[in-house]
Amino acid sequence: MKIIAFEIEPWEKDAFANLGEEHTLVLLESKLTAANAKDYADADVISTFIFSNLDENVLEQFDHLKLIATRSTGFDHIAVDYCNDEGITVCNVPDYGDHTVAEHVFGLLLAISHNIVEAANRTRRGDFSLSGLRGFDLQGKTLGVIGTGSIGQCVIKIAKGFGMHVIGYDVRPDEKLAEALGFVYMSMEDTLSRSDILTLHVPANEKTYHLISDKEFEQMKDGMILINTARGSIVHIQALARALADGKVAAAGLDVLPDEPTIREEYELLHSFFREKHDLETLLAGHILLRLRNVIITPHNAFYTQEAIGRIIDTTVLNIKAFAAGEAINIVNKPK
């Protein structure tokens, strides 16, 4: 098979090298796009990270694609319905960063609760004043966890270590899990209304699109804290901007934004394609949030530790080898 992997950093190449012993292997640092897809149309297998948009316009340019091995847990960047119709198998990496992302949640939360970013910036300027830096304890606060899957469970365990009260919502509540970890399941409405801090751990899909919007913000406590390390589409970004402006949300820690690849390359907004394809109000709201002092935004790097990246690569290589052997694993779609 011809295997082409995109978005490969130089240090990752050795981990993929043994695939070249039995297959034709091409490793590229560039993203896969609609503009360059035709150059790789002879691939049997492609592997990308989340910044390559594998929509139908991209995938239809491949002549005999058999497998997409995404180096992520989420697969909302892939046109799964198209893959189903065309008989293309999609495999993911189901577990690689549970603890990693959960730790990042508390990195964001502690940065907010202790005003760490502002404090560090001040001291770099030689300003050691405490004015405006008063924070708050996590101990005794109520943490609401939306989505109690593997990452949510890690967040709950860490929260208990801080002495926090934890409540949770999940479409499939597991009461034995709640008893074991020491938290209580509640309805979505009660979780929103009782949480001092809310953290999101659900996948991006049609049901979770804008899961948190104006209606949900209205149900929350005044001055609550929002943490989102899941997907940008889960939170209605304009609604968050409004909630921050009126004080409903005191602060937010975000590792994801809607249309974040486009925000990274804002100069491309000058091109008509991007004006047509992307909601400029959403992009503008994202830029506004980037400049608010009570919002901490990281560049979708919650997963990005040496250990987690190693697990991603190892599982991806295993996925490709298993598929080549006729024993595909970690399949997330239903190819015909």
C-alpha positions in Angstrom: 0.0 0.0 0.0 1.0 3.6 -0.5 0.8 5.4 2.9 1.0 9.2 3.0 1.1 10.9 6.4 0.6 14.7 6.7 1.4 17.2 9.5 4.4 15.1 10.5 7.0 16.9 12.7 10.6 15.9 12.0 11.1 14.1 15.2 8.0 11.9 14.5 9.4 10.4 11.3 11.4 7.6 13.0 8.2 6.2 14.6 6.6 5.8 11.2 9.8 4.5 9.5 9.1 0.8 9.9 5.9 1.1 7.9 8.2 1.7 4.9 9.6 -1.8 5.2 6.5 -3.3 3.7 4.7 -0.3 2.1 5.5 2.8 0.2 5.7 5.5 2.8 5.6 9.3 2.3 5.9 11.6 5.3 5.0 15.3 4.8 5.1 18.3 7.2 2.3 20.1 5.2 -1.4 19.8 5.8 -3.7 18.0 3.4 -5.9 20.5 1.6 -8.2 20.7 -1.4 -5.4 22.5 -3.2 -2.8 19.8 -2.8 -4.9 16.6 -2.5 -4.6 15.8 -6.3 -0.9 15.5 -5.8 -1.4 12.5 -3.6 -4.3 10.9 -5.4 -2.6 7.5 -5.6 -2.6 7.0 -1.8 -4.2 3.9 -0.3 -3.8 5.2 3.2 -3.7 8.7 4.5 -2.9 9.8 8.1 -3.5 13.4 9.3 -4.0 15.3 12.4 -7.0 17.6 13.1 -5.7 20.6 11.1 -6.2 18.9 7.8 -9.9 19.3 6.8 -10.9 16.0 5.2 -14.2 17.1 3.7 -15.7 15.6 0.5 -14.0 18.1 -1.7 -10.6 16.8 -0.5 -11.5 13.1 -0.3 -13.1 12.8 -3.8 -9.7 13.6 -5.3 -8.3 10.3 -4.1 -8.6 7.5 -6.7 -8.5 4.4 -4.5 -8.3 5.5 -0.8 -8.9 2.6 1.6 -8.0 4.0 5.0 -7.9 7.2 6.9 -5.9 6.9 10.1 -6.5 10.1 12.0 -4.0 10.9 14.7 -6.7 12.1 17.1 -9.7 10.9 19.1 -12.1 13.2 17.5 -13.0 12.7 13.8 -15.3 15.7 13.1 -12.8 17.0 10.6 -13.5 14.0 8.4 -16.5 13.6 6.0 -17.5 10.3 7.6 -20.7 9.9 5.6 -18.7 10.2 2.4 -16.3 7.6 3.7 -19.1 5.2 4.5 -20.5 5.5 1.0 -17.2 5.1 -0.7 -16.1 2.1 1.5 -13.2 4.1 3.2 -12.4 2.9 6.7 -11.7 5.6 9.3 -9.7 4.7 12.4 -8.9 7.0 15.4 -6.8 7.0 18.5 -9.4 6.4 21.2 -7.3 6.9 24.3 -4.1 8.8 24.4 -4.5 12.0 26.4 -7.0 11.5 29.1 -4.7 12.5 31.9 -2.9 15.0 29.7 -6.1 17.0 28.8 -7.4 16.8 32.4 -4.1 18.3 33.7 -4.5 21.1 31.1 -8.0 21.8 32.5 -6.5 22.5 35.9 -3.6 24.4 34.3 -6.2 26.8 32.8 -8.3 26.9 36.0 -5.3 27.6 38.3 -4.1 30.3 35.9 -7.6 31.9 36.3 -8.1 31.4 40.0 -4.6 32.8 40.9 -4.3 35.4 38.1 -1.0 33.7 37.1 -0.7 35.2 33.6 -1.2 38.8 34.8 1.0 38.3 37.9 3.8 36.8 35.7 3.5 39.6 33.2 3.7 42.2 35.9 6.8 40.8 37.6 8.6 40.7 34.2 8.1 44.5 34.1 9.4 44.8 37.7 6.0 45.5 39.1 5.4 43.5 42.3 2.1 45.1 43.4 -0.8 42.9 44.4 -3.5 45.2 43.3 -6.1 43.3 41.3 -4.5 40.0 41.7 -6.7 38.6 44.5 -7.8 35.1 43.4 -10.0 32.4 44.9 -9.6 28.9 46.3 -10.7 25.8 44.4 -11.4 23.9 47.6 -15.0 23.9 48.4 -16.1 25.1 44.9 -18.6 23.1 42.9 -17.2 21.8 39.6 -19.7 20.8 37.0 -18.4 18.2 34.5 -20.4 17.9 31.2 -19.4 14.5 29.8 -18.1 11.9 32.2 -16.1 9.8 29.7 -12.5 9.0 30.1 -11.2 12.6 30.2 -14.1 13.7 32.4 -13.3 11.0 34.9 -9.7 12.1 35.1 -10.9 15.6 35.7 -13.2 14.4 38.5 -10.3 12.5 40.2 -8.1 15.6 40.1 -10.9 17.8 41.4 -11.5 15.6 44.4 -7.8 16.0 45.2 -8.4 19.8 45.4 -11.3 19.2 47.8 -13.9 20.3 45.2 -17.6 19.2 45.2 -18.2 17.6 41.8 -21.5 17.2 39.9 -21.8 15.8 36.5 -24.1 15.4 33.5 -23.9 12.7 30.8 -26.4 11.3 28.3 -25.5 7.9 29.7 -25.0 8.3 33.5 -23.1 5.5 35.3 -24.2 5.5 38.9 -21.6 2.9 39.9 -18.9 5.3 38.5 -20.4 8.2 40.4 -20.3 6.2 43.6 -16.7 5.1 43.0 -15.4 8.6 42.2 -17.5 10.4 44.7 -19.6 12.7 42.5 -23.3 13.1 41.8 -25.1 13.0 38.5 -27.7 15.8 37.9 -29.8 17.0 35.0 -28.2 19.4 32.5 -30.2 22.3 34.0 -29.1 21.6 37.6 -25.5 21.1 36.6 -25.5 24.4 34.8 -27.3 26.3 37.7 -25.2 24.8 40.6 -21.7 24.9 39.2 -19.2 27.5 40.2 -16.9 26.2 37.5 -18.1 24.3 34.4 -15.8 22.1 32.3 -16.8 20.5 29.0 -15.8 17.0 27.8 -18.1 15.9 25.0 -17.3 15.1 21.4 -18.2 17.5 18.5 -21.3 16.3 16.6 -24.8 17.5 15.6 -26.2 17.0 19.1 -23.4 19.0 20.9 -23.2 21.8 18.3 -23.7 25.0 20.4 -24.5 22.9 23.4 -23.7 26.0 25.5 -25.4 29.0 24.1 -27.5 32.0 25.4 -30.1 29.8 27.0 -27.6 27.8 28.9 -25.6 30.8 30.0 -28.8 32.3 31.5 -29.2 29.2 33.7 -25.7 29.6 35.1 -24.6 31.3 38.3 -23.5 34.9 38.0 -19.7 35.1 37.9 -19.1 31.4 37.0 -16.0 30.1 35.3 -16.1 28.2 32.0 -13.4 25.8 30.8 -13.5 24.2 27.3 -10.7 21.8 26.2 -13.1 19.7 24.0 -14.1 21.3 20.7 -14.8 24.9 19.8 -18.2 24.2 18.2 -19.6 23.1 21.5 -19.8 26.7 22.8 -21.6 29.4 20.9 -18.8 31.9 20.7 -20.9 35.0 20.4 -23.1 33.9 23.3 -19.9 33.5 25.4 -18.7 37.0 24.4 -22.1 38.4 25.6 -21.9 36.4 28.8 -18.4 37.7 29.5 -19.5 41.2 28.8 -22.5 41.2 31.2 -20.6 39.4 34.0 -22.5 36.1 33.8 -19.2 34.5 33.1 -16.4 36.0 35.2 -13.6 34.2 33.3 -13.0 31.5 30.7 -10.2 29.1 29.9 -10.3 27.9 26.4 -8.0 25.5 24.5 -10.3 25.5 21.4 -12.2 28.0 19.3 -14.5 27.7 16.3 -12.7 28.0 13.0 -9.4 28.1 14.9 -7.2 27.1 11.9 -8.6 30.1 10.1 -7.9 32.4 13.1 -4.3 31.2 13.0 -4.1 32.4 9.4 -6.2 35.5 9.7 -4.7 37.1 6.6 -6.6 34.5 4.6 -9.8 36.4 5.5 -8.9 38.7 2.7 -9.7 36.0 0.2 -13.3 35.6 -1.0 -13.2 31.8 -0.4 -12.8 32.3 3.4 -15.4 35.1 3.5 -17.9 32.6 1.9 -16.9 29.5 3.8 -16.5 30.9 7.3 -18.9 32.9 9.6 -17.1 36.2 10.0 -19.1 37.0 13.2 -17.7 33.8 14.7 -14.2 34.7 13.7 -14.5 38.2 15.0 -15.8 36.9 18.3 -12.8 34.6 18.5 -10.5 37.6 18.0 -12.2 39.6 20.6 -11.9 36.8 23.2 -8.2 36.5 22.4 -7.7 40.1 23.7 -9.8 39.9 26.9 -7.8 39.8 30.1 -10.3 37.5 31.8 -10.0 34.9 29.1 -7.1 32.6 28.7 -6.8 30.9 25.4 -4.2 28.2 24.5 -3.6 27.0 20.9 -5.3 23.6 21.1 -2.3 22.1 22.9 -4.0 20.4 25.9 -3.1 17.1 24.3 0.5 18.1 23.4 2.9 16.4 25.8 5.7 14.1 24.8 4.0 11.1 26.3 0.6 11.7 24.7 2.2 12.3 21.2 4.1 9.1 21.6 0.9 7.2 22.3 -0.8 8.8 19.3 1.9 7.8 16.9 2.2 4.2 18.3 -1.6 3.7 18.0 -1.7 5.2 14.5 1.0 2.9 13.3 -0.7 -0.1 14.9 -4.0 1.0 13.2 -2.4 1.0 9.8 -0.6 -2.3 10.4 -3.8 -4.0 11.6 -5.7 -2.7 8.6 -3.0 -4.0 6.2 -3.3 -7.4 7.9 -7.1 -7.5 7.4 -7.8 -7.0 11.1 -8.8 -3.3 11.3 -9.1 -1.9 14.8 -10.4 1.4 16.3 -12.9 1.8 13.5 -15.2 4.8 14.0 -17.4 4.5 10.9 -19.4 1.9 8.9 -17.9 1.7 5.5 -19.9 -0.2 2.8 
